[in-house]
Amino acid sequence: MSLTTASALDAAKEAKAASHVLATLPASARNDALTAIYDGLNTAKDEILAANARDLELAKQAAADGKLSQSLVSRLDLGKKGKWEDMLKGILDVRELEDPVGKVTLRTRLDDGLDLERVTCPIGVLLIIFEARPEVIANIASLAVKSGNAAILKGGKESTESFVAISRVISAALEKTQVPNGAIQLVTTRDVIPQLLDLDQHIDLVIPRGSNELVRYIKSNTKIPVLGHADGLCSIYLEESADPKMAAQVIVDSKTSYPAACNSLETLLVQESALSTVFPAVAEALSAKGVELRCDEASKASLSKTNPSLTVTSSQESDYATEFLSLTLAVKTVSSLQEAIEHINSHGSHHTDAILTASKEQAEMFMNAVDSAGVYWNASTRFADGMRYGFGTEVGISTNKIHSRGPVGLEGLMIYKYKIRGGGQCTLSYGEGEGKRAYKHERLL
Amino acid sequence: MSLTTASALDAAKEAKAASHVLATLPASARNDALTAIYDGLNTAKDEILAANARDLELAKQAAADGKLSQSLVSRLDLGKKGKWEDMLKGILDVRELEDPVGKVTLRTRLDDGLDLERVTCPIGVLLIIFEARPEVIANIASLAVKSGNAAILKGGKESTESFVAISRVISAALEKTQVPNGAIQLVTTRDVIPQLLDLDQHIDLVIPRGSNELVRYIKSNTKIPVLGHADGLCSIYLEESADPKMAAQVIVDSKTSYPAACNSLETLLVQESALSTVFPAVAEALSAKGVELRCDEASKASLSKTNPSLTVTSSQESDYATEFLSLTLAVKTVSSLQEAIEHINSHGSHHTDAILTASKEQAEMFMNAVDSAGVYWNASTRFADGMRYGFGTEVGISTNKIHSRGPVGLEGLMIYKYKIRGGGQCTLSYGEGEGKRAYKHERLL
């Protein structure tokens, strides 16, 4: 692992070379490296927390000067209750995951003695750009090693001391393993991000871990594929047959359980015929949780009759394109399922959207027609999460239309290659005509 | 389907809207549309061939003036023996393929009454940019409709008349089906490619069908993912234990069966210890087929002793980075498997590479360590092809490291979405602590 002196290109080249070695290591060697990283961090706890304290000191000063937000300072603190332990446990959790490398996903007998196999393999070199949270380094290094990928890490400048301390330990730990040291590359020089984003010959996938702004910046400034989503504008369609109590609890969970999350609800579409039947209980429950409703004319007028004591504001068109990330909810009346689907497909961010209805038919139609990574029937949008899906880990959530979509587990860090094992076969021996052979194309798996 | 008047943005928006309808149609509706396209083209044969004749006339004139290559003129000719019939048969072949939409690839019981499903679905809007061959329109339109994707087609200007005639027929045919007319968008205005490549909000995947230059241009000028490969620099490593006769026939097939193909052999790496044992028979066979060998010092010196009658030229370093696409082969001596692997990973294009050896151990090591879409043991590199792999069709060959790699069938035009069917579950009900539920994460599929 190189430290501050590494140029972007050197780091990328070294990572690429290391990725070729890493790709050939058995699971045991990759798991042993994770154990070594765990042991190393465990032993170096005091040293790392001391480095982290220095970062914190500077950050607190910056916050006092109004140059940094309090929430960033808080995210920086590795000494916070449970954080260190969670970081270490995360490494062991990743180690225990099923090996994603070398899975045969297709096997076809092209002809006798000529077999085709599709086998999972690492993508190559990952570039992970993250902001304040220093524990992400350990998490991402573990995921990379487990999946056989090399990784280039670029952290936020606020966590530089913690970052350097942790990566020194990881580097020393890898020295004793079969995983090449260059497999985890650290870049700490400033302003290196544009250079890294330009290296599409050496870097195969960028994973931003941070704010929407970071993701948006990266997506706009690289040709390398980016795994992530810049926006999470999730909607729920409340259909007339939905049970009011169920609807209220699902919508409250979707909106209020963690309003700043990307899978939180931002727009509620209410079927016109549900305005005076199901919607009142929902509005009441949201209001009780402190949610501000921004309503269109029809829903506002209806609420003024059914829930006269509620105060709601009038929505503007821009509210239906806004990711509030707070206790504000845009409400819009739609006449039909079709209108709801069209609204979501044109206004949403293709992240996660739900329908609340007693009708299986309406639900299935909604789930087929809404063009989003997650489409739910009678469940909170906040289930969109790798841990909740049972993936054991989450690399990120993607709204891409290729490769990986929705919560991404280790699988998202894998691609495949085709192997053919033959006995000297030539393509000119196959085809039509005298003496030519025909392909068998017998599917073995 | 819009004709010449459609702007790039209009076409993309209309295609996106159509894609949302198309995604909900059952296989029967998509297959019926293919039947309608087939019938329409069948009926309009004379009209289309007349349009094609007008294109041909202009092209022949341009060729006579030295402005167009003869091979392009030849590719343009739809009236060439078998071409029309192949084009029509291709539509029916695609129709008969297994439906790629709606396959459940994962099913997990998150909790009782809360099931997660991962289901294949179309990607959305494809942009297909192709050069002269007008029959590609029918092929691509079929693949798009079959896979539930909308497509924007941009053909080369030399085939404009054929292109307009064919797409008029497709458009009229779709009118009678459930597939929205906007699902296949034709763009014929000139200079529209840069505008299209800019529409990453509406277009999900670009598929270039044409020269390496076209692919390279597109890859360098868009943020939209591109399915394809700009180069096919394939290598074979000839190991000392390979049977000389087998080696000669595989190398001759890889190099000479279709030298202009992307999966043809360009570099032969010979193990030093094989120079005087296996290599002479190989060199002899290649020479007999008219292949020019560009040899490094060691292989040249060896051949001057073993095959004194052969004329070979001396290689330059640049020959090992050249895709000759002709009967020229670069030959390099390497000391070991490791050196061969490193040469291929650093000089090749990650397309298809092979090892010829009697050693299973060497072969498996080669196939794991070479970072290419296809890695073969004792088989011709020219097996890298969707039809030969048994995919029934080939959308393209990809050297990307995400989504699709190697020959790509219909699967490469698919992504997935996650569906959750619940009964009003909320995320706050799960977790640790009193009264909280635990996820079951029971894998059902």
Chai-1 contact restraints between the chains, C-beta under 6 A:
chainA,res_idxA,chainB,res_idxB,connection_type,confidence,min_distance_angstrom,max_distance_angstrom,comment,restraint_id
A,H20,B,N345,contact,1.0,0.0,6.0,A-B,restraint_1
A,H20,B,D371,contact,1.0,0.0,6.0,A-B,restraint_2
A,T24,B,N368,contact,1.0,0.0,6.0,A-B,restraint_3
A,T24,B,A369,contact,1.0,0.0,6.0,A-B,restraint_4
A,T108,B,G390,contact,1.0,0.0,6.0,A-B,restraint_5
A,L116,B,Y389,contact,1.0,0.0,6.0,A-B,restraint_6
A,I123,B,K401,contact,1.0,0.0,6.0,A-B,restraint_7
A,G124,B,K401,contact,1.0,0.0,6.0,A-B,restraint_8
A,D204,B,K401,contact,1.0,0.0,6.0,A-B,restraint_9
A,P225,B,I402,contact,1.0,0.0,6.0,A-B,restraint_10
A,M246,B,G424,contact,1.0,0.0,6.0,A-B,restraint_11
A,Q249,B,C426,contact,1.0,0.0,6.0,A-B,restraint_12
A,V250,B,G424,contact,1.0,0.0,6.0,A-B,restraint_13
A,D253,B,C426,contact,1.0,0.0,6.0,A-B,restraint_14
A,D253,B,T427,contact,1.0,0.0,6.0,A-B,restraint_15
A,D253,B,L428,contact,1.0,0.0,6.0,A-B,restraint_16
A,S257,B,T427,contact,1.0,0.0,6.0,A-B,restraint_17
A,S257,B,L428,contact,1.0,0.0,6.0,A-B,restraint_18
A,N345,B,H20,contact,1.0,0.0,6.0,A-B,restraint_19
A,M367,B,K419,contact,1.0,0.0,6.0,A-B,restraint_20
A,N368,B,T24,contact,1.0,0.0,6.0,A-B,restraint_21
A,A369,B,T24,contact,1.0,0.0,6.0,A-B,restraint_22
A,D371,B,H20,contact,1.0,0.0,6.0,A-B,restraint_23
A,G374,B,Y418,contact,1.0,0.0,6.0,A-B,restraint_24
A,V375,B,K417,contact,1.0,0.0,6.0,A-B,restraint_25
A,V375,B,K419,contact,1.0,0.0,6.0,A-B,restraint_26
A,Y376,B,I420,contact,1.0,0.0,6.0,A-B,restraint_27
A,W377,B,R421,contact,1.0,0.0,6.0,A-B,restraint_28
A,N378,B,G422,contact,1.0,0.0,6.0,A-B,restraint_29
A,N378,B,G423,contact,1.0,0.0,6.0,A-B,restraint_30
A,N378,B,G424,contact,1.0,0.0,6.0,A-B,restraint_31
A,A379,B,I420,contact,1.0,0.0,6.0,A-B,restraint_32
A,A379,B,G422,contact,1.0,0.0,6.0,A-B,restraint_33
A,A379,B,Q425,contact,1.0,0.0,6.0,A-B,restraint_34
A,S380,B,C426,contact,1.0,0.0,6.0,A-B,restraint_35
A,S380,B,T427,contact,1.0,0.0,6.0,A-B,restraint_36
A,R382,B,T427,contact,1.0,0.0,6.0,A-B,restraint_37
A,F383,B,I420,contact,1.0,0.0,6.0,A-B,restraint_38
A,F383,B,T427,contact,1.0,0.0,6.0,A-B,restraint_39
A,Y389,B,L116,contact,1.0,0.0,6.0,A-B,restraint_40
A,G390,B,T108,contact,1.0,0.0,6.0,A-B,restraint_41
A,G390,B,H441,contact,1.0,0.0,6.0,A-B,restraint_42
A,K401,B,I123,contact,1.0,0.0,6.0,A-B,restraint_43
A,K401,B,G124,contact,1.0,0.0,6.0,A-B,restraint_44
A,K401,B,D204,contact,1.0,0.0,6.0,A-B,restraint_45
A,K401,B,I415,contact,1.0,0.0,6.0,A-B,restraint_46
A,I402,B,P225,contact,1.0,0.0,6.0,A-B,restraint_47
A,I402,B,H403,contact,1.0,0.0,6.0,A-B,restraint_48
A,H403,B,I402,contact,1.0,0.0,6.0,A-B,restraint_49
A,H403,B,H403,contact,1.0,0.0,6.0,A-B,restraint_50
A,R405,B,I415,contact,1.0,0.0,6.0,A-B,restraint_51
A,G406,B,Y418,contact,1.0,0.0,6.0,A-B,restraint_52
A,I415,B,K401,contact,1.0,0.0,6.0,A-B,restraint_53
A,I415,B,R405,contact,1.0,0.0,6.0,A-B,restraint_54
A,K417,B,V375,contact,1.0,0.0,6.0,A-B,restraint_55
A,Y418,B,G374,contact,1.0,0.0,6.0,A-B,restraint_56
A,Y418,B,G406,contact,1.0,0.0,6.0,A-B,restraint_57
A,K419,B,M367,contact,1.0,0.0,6.0,A-B,restraint_58
A,K419,B,V375,contact,1.0,0.0,6.0,A-B,restraint_59
A,I420,B,Y376,contact,1.0,0.0,6.0,A-B,restraint_60
A,I420,B,A379,contact,1.0,0.0,6.0,A-B,restraint_61
A,I420,B,F383,contact,1.0,0.0,6.0,A-B,restraint_62
A,R421,B,W377,contact,1.0,0.0,6.0,A-B,restraint_63
A,G422,B,N378,contact,1.0,0.0,6.0,A-B,restraint_64
A,G422,B,A379,contact,1.0,0.0,6.0,A-B,restraint_65
A,G423,B,N378,contact,1.0,0.0,6.0,A-B,restraint_66
A,G424,B,M246,contact,1.0,0.0,6.0,A-B,restraint_67
A,G424,B,V250,contact,1.0,0.0,6.0,A-B,restraint_68
A,G424,B,N378,contact,1.0,0.0,6.0,A-B,restraint_69
A,Q425,B,A379,contact,1.0,0.0,6.0,A-B,restraint_70
A,C426,B,Q249,contact,1.0,0.0,6.0,A-B,restraint_71
A,C426,B,D253,contact,1.0,0.0,6.0,A-B,restraint_72
A,C426,B,S380,contact,1.0,0.0,6.0,A-B,restraint_73
A,T427,B,D253,contact,1.0,0.0,6.0,A-B,restraint_74
A,T427,B,S257,contact,1.0,0.0,6.0,A-B,restraint_75
A,T427,B,S380,contact,1.0,0.0,6.0,A-B,restraint_76
A,T427,B,R382,contact,1.0,0.0,6.0,A-B,restraint_77
A,T427,B,F383,contact,1.0,0.0,6.0,A-B,restraint_78
A,L428,B,D253,contact,1.0,0.0,6.0,A-B,restraint_79
A,L428,B,S257,contact,1.0,0.0,6.0,A-B,restraint_80
A,H441,B,G390,contact,1.0,0.0,6.0,A-B,restraint_81
